[in-house]
Amino acid sequence: MLKGKVAIVTGSTSGIGLGIAEELARLGADLVLNGLGDAGEIETIRSGIERERGVRAVYDATDMSRGDAVRGLITTTVETFGRLDILVNNAGIQFTAPVDEFPAAKWNAILEINLSAAFHGIATAVPQMKKQRWGRIINIASTHGLVASTHKAAYVAAKHGLVGLTKVVGLETAGSGVTCNAICPGWVRTPLVEKQINDIAAQRSISQKEALRALLAEKQPSLDFVLPAQLGGTVAFLCSSAADQITGTAIPVDGGWTAQ
């Protein structure tokens, strides 16, 4: 379905981003991977995708906290592949604290990576996509782009901002062949969430299994985690012709969290 297309997935060396990258590669897209991690492990992931899927995959270590570097990532991709068709803004970080105790440095870092990086990437990618008359911009927001939780001032602000940015870009690109949508996952068992499970277990002196169920029961009625592969499938749908008229929207994939 995506043979001949080129996709950038930020934050794609693990978790949600990797699940999305693997699905796009399965459908034939060439890939630019980006993210943190051990160099050897990243190379194993990159070469494995190339070998198993028969696509071209490159790794770019761009620091997503630097706007100029993010813009450079887009430019370099177009220079390398001759085009850019799909931009998945997934890179994100988290920190929790009450608002009156929230460190300003953490606030700035979360907004830079979770929101501003997407702005810089989109602003640079849109002219190329318009020139091609086809493009898909997919922002990985969160249920926290639609509702709030305590102690997550920066994350909730950034993700709400990302949903707002999605709407504006959807309107500005309407009719151009380019669409922009946000996906809002609920709990996904990523390293970020794993830490929260560990924290709950320690704070309440309960087992990991009990902590896991407590985390899900508080927010996610399905009592199941969202899988990275399922989010990859949602991205694939948004890249299909069936989604040509879906733009400026936020799609919850959250086991019923935001239906409450």
Secondary structure, DSSP 4 states (H G I P E B T S, - for coil): --TT-EEEETT-SSHHHHHHHHHHHHTT-EEEEE--S-HHHHHHHHHHHHHHH---EEEE---TT-HHHHHHHHHHHHHHHS---EEEE-------B-GGG--HHHHHHHHIIIIIHHHHHHHHHHHHHHHHT-EEEEEE--GGGTS--TTBHHHHHHHHHHHHHHHHHHHHHTTTTEEEEEEEE--B-SHHHHHHHHHHHHHHT--HHHHHHHHHHHH-TT-SPBPHHHHHHHHHHHTSGGGTT--S-EEEESTTGGG-
